Amino acid sequence: MRYKQLGNTGLFVSELCLGAMTFGPPGENGLWGSIASLDQKGVDGIVGRSVAAGVNFFDTADVYSIGKSEELLGQSIRNLGLNRENVVIATKVHGSMGDGPNQRGSSRGHIMDSIEGSLKRLQTDHIDLYQLHGTDTVTPIEETLRALDDLVTSGKVRYVGASNWQAWRIAKALGISERKGYARFETIQSYYSIAGRDLEREIVPLIKEEKLGLMVWSPMAGGLLSGKYGPGAPGNGEGRRANFNFPPVNEDRAWAAVAEMRRIAAKHNVSVATVALGYVLAKPFVMSIIIGASRLDQLEQNLASVDLALDAEDIAKLDEVSALPSEYPGWMVDRQGAGRVPERFTPKS
């Protein structure tokens, strides 16, 4: 297992982060009940095996199984006797935690209420990384950032981040934090996979420039890249993707990528899922990828990705079959900036 800086901080996290969306009772709590399936015994097994493999980073959210995911993760840390200093816990706030109009969003009120619930459920006195789970188009960004800064000052939160934000909004928040002396975002949690490389257009250049840590959710596109779907799939495509077709992808590009991944998987004697994760891990701008599992055999395939060494030819072929179509203003920036690359410039004699 390799460890990387959490954004521009001195904290190091494992390049695989165990996601806790599968923690909780099945069939309850609407959407999350269709994903959750693990009781305490199952969670302890998944967490224990992950820690044994070197994982020190865990990501959950208050809305996952409406708090049950946080409860199960917190209890598992206690059951396994893990040293709190060796565990990095990330959770999120923003989603609806009740029927009231103020039980959702990124207002100061909801953030201050929600942190207390998360701390209690996780059985800890601080959250290592507290993230905004989505965009609140009503609450002023200044109000949200001030609330997060107060949590950092109080010691209840160590670092803050955002998830599913647009590049311009992230940049605005960073500017406000710098101007007002607030704790700044250190991480961005976003969807990225070989079937969905949209992040490369605007957010990847931003995180490189601002030294933000990228946490990738759904690197297998909701299981679409597991090898169970598409042309040549050995089974009937059962699984979460069959019941919850998310995130949306361009299937033509996805199936072309899966076909190439099958060839590469056979070459390296690994699963298609391992190749999908290995491709994302090979990207230098990725800090950590969030893996999720409801069974130990699924977890083992995920853990194997850290040992997969894709060669330059593998990466080139996968980049080629999954390439994004050119989009304005990107193609104009490339065209006009071609002569501004120093090593290409040859002065006239």
Secondary structure as the mmCIF struct_conf table of DSSP 4:
data_model
#
loop_
_struct_conf.conf_type_id
_struct_conf.id
_struct_conf.beg_label_comp_id
_struct_conf.beg_label_asym_id
_struct_conf.beg_label_seq_id
_struct_conf.end_label_comp_id
_struct_conf.end_label_asym_id
_struct_conf.end_label_seq_id
STRN STRN1 TYR A 3 GLN A 5
BEND BEND1 LEU A 6 LEU A 6
TURN_TY1_P TURN_TY1_P1 GLY A 7 ASN A 8
BEND BEND2 THR A 9 GLY A 10
STRN STRN2 PHE A 12 SER A 14
BEND BEND3 GLU A 15 GLU A 15
STRN STRN3 LEU A 16 GLY A 19
TURN_TY1_P TURN_TY1_P2 MET A 21 THR A 22
STRN STRN4 PHE A 23 PHE A 23
BEND BEND4 GLY A 24 GLY A 24
TURN_TY1_P TURN_TY1_P3 PRO A 26 GLY A 27
BEND BEND5 ASN A 29 ASN A 29
HELX_RH_3T_P HELX_RH_3T_P1 GLY A 30 SER A 34
TURN_TY1_P TURN_TY1_P4 ILE A 35 ILE A 35
STRN STRN5 LEU A 38 LEU A 38
HELX_RH_AL_P HELX_RH_AL_P1 GLN A 40 ALA A 52
TURN_TY1_P TURN_TY1_P5 ALA A 53 GLY A 54
STRN STRN6 PHE A 57 ASP A 59
TURN_TY1_P TURN_TY1_P6 ASP A 62 VAL A 63
HELX_RH_3T_P HELX_RH_3T_P2 TYR A 64 GLY A 67
HELX_RH_AL_P HELX_RH_AL_P2 LYS A 68 ASN A 79
TURN_TY1_P TURN_TY1_P7 LEU A 80 GLY A 81
HELX_RH_3T_P HELX_RH_3T_P3 ARG A 84 ASN A 86
STRN STRN7 VAL A 88 VAL A 93
BEND BEND6 GLY A 95 GLY A 95
BEND BEND7 GLY A 98 GLY A 100
TURN_TY1_P TURN_TY1_P8 PRO A 101 ASN A 102
BEND BEND8 GLN A 103 SER A 106
HELX_RH_AL_P HELX_RH_AL_P3 ARG A 108 LEU A 122
TURN_TY1_P TURN_TY1_P9 GLN A 123 GLN A 123
BEND BEND9 ASP A 125 ASP A 125
STRN STRN8 ILE A 127 LEU A 132
BEND BEND10 GLY A 134 GLY A 134
BEND BEND11 THR A 137 THR A 139
HELX_RH_AL_P HELX_RH_AL_P4 ILE A 141 SER A 154
TURN_TY1_P TURN_TY1_P10 GLY A 155 GLY A 155
BEND BEND12 LYS A 156 LYS A 156
STRN STRN9 VAL A 157 SER A 163
BEND BEND13 ASN A 164 ASN A 164
HELX_RH_AL_P HELX_RH_AL_P5 ALA A 167 LYS A 180
TURN_TY1_P TURN_TY1_P11 GLY A 181 GLY A 181
HELX_LH_PP_P HELX_LH_PP_P1 TYR A 182 ARG A 184
STRN STRN10 PHE A 185 TYR A 191
STRN STRN11 SER A 193 SER A 193
TURN_TY1_P TURN_TY1_P12 ILE A 194 ALA A 195
STRN STRN12 GLY A 196 GLY A 196
HELX_RH_3T_P HELX_RH_3T_P4 ASP A 198 GLU A 200
TURN_TY1_P TURN_TY1_P13 ARG A 201 GLU A 202
HELX_RH_AL_P HELX_RH_AL_P6 ILE A 203 GLU A 210
TURN_TY1_P TURN_TY1_P14 LYS A 211 LYS A 211
HELX_LH_PP_P HELX_LH_PP_P2 LEU A 212 LEU A 212
STRN STRN13 GLY A 213 TRP A 217
TURN_TY1_P TURN_TY1_P15 PRO A 219 GLY A 223
HELX_RH_3T_P HELX_RH_3T_P5 LEU A 224 SER A 226
BEND BEND14 GLY A 227 GLY A 230
TURN_TY1_P TURN_TY1_P16 PRO A 231 GLY A 232
BEND BEND15 PRO A 234 GLY A 235
BEND BEND16 GLY A 239 GLY A 239
HELX_RH_AL_P HELX_RH_AL_P7 ARG A 240 ASN A 243
BEND BEND17 PHE A 244 PHE A 244
BEND BEND18 PRO A 247 PRO A 247
HELX_RH_AL_P HELX_RH_AL_P8 GLU A 251 HIS A 268
TURN_TY1_P TURN_TY1_P17 ASN A 269 ASN A 269
HELX_RH_AL_P HELX_RH_AL_P9 VAL A 272 LEU A 281
TURN_TY1_P TURN_TY1_P18 ALA A 282 ALA A 282
BEND BEND19 LYS A 283 LYS A 283
TURN_TY1_P TURN_TY1_P19 PRO A 284 PHE A 285
STRN STRN14 SER A 288 ILE A 291
BEND BEND20 SER A 294 ARG A 295
HELX_RH_AL_P HELX_RH_AL_P10 LEU A 296 LEU A 303
HELX_RH_3T_P HELX_RH_3T_P6 ALA A 304 ASP A 307
HELX_RH_AL_P HELX_RH_AL_P11 ALA A 312 VAL A 321
TURN_TY1_P TURN_TY1_P20 SER A 322 SER A 322
HELX_LH_PP_P HELX_LH_PP_P3 ALA A 323 SER A 326
TURN_TY1_P TURN_TY1_P21 TYR A 328 PRO A 329
HELX_RH_AL_P HELX_RH_AL_P12 GLY A 330 GLY A 337
HELX_RH_3T_P HELX_RH_3T_P7 ALA A 338 ARG A 340
HELX_RH_3T_P HELX_RH_3T_P8 PRO A 342 ARG A 344
#
